[in-house]
């Protein structure tokens, strides 16, 4: 069983930045084997993929981000990060991290990000 704890959410003004963290309760070696993703879910909308980083370090991003977010991982800290900049009100959502290997996936509890003036 993998437990994931997200942190770093909060209220930010449009144009501001936040960094989300997601830390796993597993060994550094096991963590390094997992692909890690960030998803988000806004009220009344489906959960959508924001960004992902593979066990090998390759990254992918949703097209709508247009380079505003950066995902990274620190295997020694068992943590994946999502650096968000130029935030917009439409980025308001609960952000979730997911850890996955073939046939298994685990989700965190989510952290709220609210972009508002």
C-alpha positions as CSV (number, residue, x, y, z in Angstrom):
1,X,0.0,0.0,0.0
2,X,1.3,3.4,-1.0
3,X,0.1,6.5,0.9
4,X,0.5,9.9,-0.8
5,X,0.3,13.2,1.0
6,X,-0.1,16.4,-1.0
7,X,0.7,19.8,0.3
8,X,1.3,23.4,-0.9
9,X,-2.2,24.3,-2.0
10,X,-3.9,27.6,-1.0
11,X,-5.2,30.9,-2.2
12,X,-3.2,32.8,-4.7
13,X,-3.9,35.9,-6.8
14,X,-4.1,35.6,-10.6
15,X,-0.6,35.7,-12.1
16,X,0.9,34.2,-8.9
17,X,2.8,31.0,-8.3
18,X,2.5,27.9,-6.0
19,X,4.5,24.8,-5.6
20,X,2.7,21.6,-4.8
21,X,4.4,18.6,-3.2
22,X,3.4,15.0,-3.0
23,X,5.4,12.7,-0.7
24,X,5.1,8.9,-0.7
25,X,5.2,6.5,2.3
26,X,7.5,4.0,0.6
27,X,11.2,3.4,0.3
28,X,13.2,5.5,-2.1
29,X,13.9,2.5,-4.3
30,X,10.3,1.6,-4.6
31,X,9.3,5.2,-5.2
32,X,11.8,5.5,-8.0
33,X,9.9,2.7,-9.9
34,X,6.6,4.6,-9.9
35,X,5.4,6.9,-12.6
36,X,4.0,10.0,-10.9
37,X,1.2,12.2,-12.2
38,X,-0.7,15.3,-11.1
39,X,-4.4,15.6,-11.9
40,X,-6.9,18.2,-11.0
41,X,-10.7,18.4,-10.6
42,X,-12.6,21.6,-10.7
43,X,-16.2,21.8,-9.3
44,X,-18.6,20.2,-11.7
45,X,-15.9,18.9,-14.0
46,X,-14.1,15.6,-14.6
47,X,-10.7,15.0,-13.2
48,X,-8.1,15.7,-15.8
49,X,-4.4,15.0,-16.2
50,X,-2.1,18.0,-15.7
51,X,1.4,16.6,-15.9
52,X,3.3,13.4,-15.4
53,X,6.9,12.2,-14.9
54,X,7.9,8.6,-15.6
55,X,10.3,6.5,-13.5
56,X,13.0,7.4,-16.0
57,X,12.3,11.1,-15.6
58,X,10.5,11.8,-18.9
59,X,7.8,14.4,-18.5
60,X,4.5,15.2,-20.3
61,X,2.0,18.0,-19.9
62,X,-1.5,18.8,-20.8
63,X,-1.8,21.0,-23.8
64,X,-3.8,23.6,-22.0
65,X,-0.9,24.5,-19.7
66,X,1.1,26.2,-22.4
67,X,4.3,25.9,-20.4
68,X,3.1,27.4,-17.2
69,X,3.6,24.4,-15.0
70,X,6.7,22.2,-14.3
71,X,6.7,18.7,-12.8
72,X,9.7,17.3,-11.2
73,X,10.7,14.5,-8.8
74,X,13.2,13.9,-6.1
75,X,13.6,10.2,-5.6
76,X,15.8,10.7,-2.5
77,X,12.9,12.6,-0.9
78,X,10.2,10.4,-2.3
79,X,8.5,13.5,-3.5
80,X,7.0,14.8,-6.7
81,X,6.5,18.5,-7.3
82,X,4.3,20.7,-9.4
83,X,5.6,24.2,-9.8
84,X,2.7,26.4,-11.0
85,X,3.2,29.9,-12.4
86,X,1.1,32.5,-14.1
87,X,-1.9,31.0,-12.4
88,X,-5.4,31.8,-13.7
89,X,-8.8,31.6,-12.1
90,X,-9.5,28.6,-14.3
91,X,-6.7,26.7,-12.6
92,X,-8.8,26.6,-9.4
93,X,-9.3,23.0,-8.5
94,X,-8.4,20.2,-6.2
95,X,-5.0,18.9,-7.3
96,X,-4.3,15.2,-6.8
97,X,-1.1,13.2,-7.2
98,X,-1.1,9.6,-8.4
99,X,1.5,6.9,-8.2
100,X,1.4,4.1,-10.8
101,X,3.1,1.0,-11.9
102,X,1.6,-1.7,-14.2
103,X,-1.7,-2.9,-12.7
104,X,-1.5,-0.6,-9.7
105,X,-2.2,3.0,-8.9
106,X,-2.6,5.0,-5.7
107,X,-4.1,8.5,-5.2
108,X,-3.5,11.1,-2.6
109,X,-6.3,13.0,-0.8
110,X,-5.9,16.2,-2.8
111,X,-4.9,19.8,-2.1
112,X,-7.1,22.8,-2.9
113,X,-5.7,25.5,-5.1
114,X,-7.8,28.6,-5.4
115,X,-6.8,31.4,-7.8
116,X,-8.8,34.6,-7.0
117,X,-8.3,38.3,-6.4
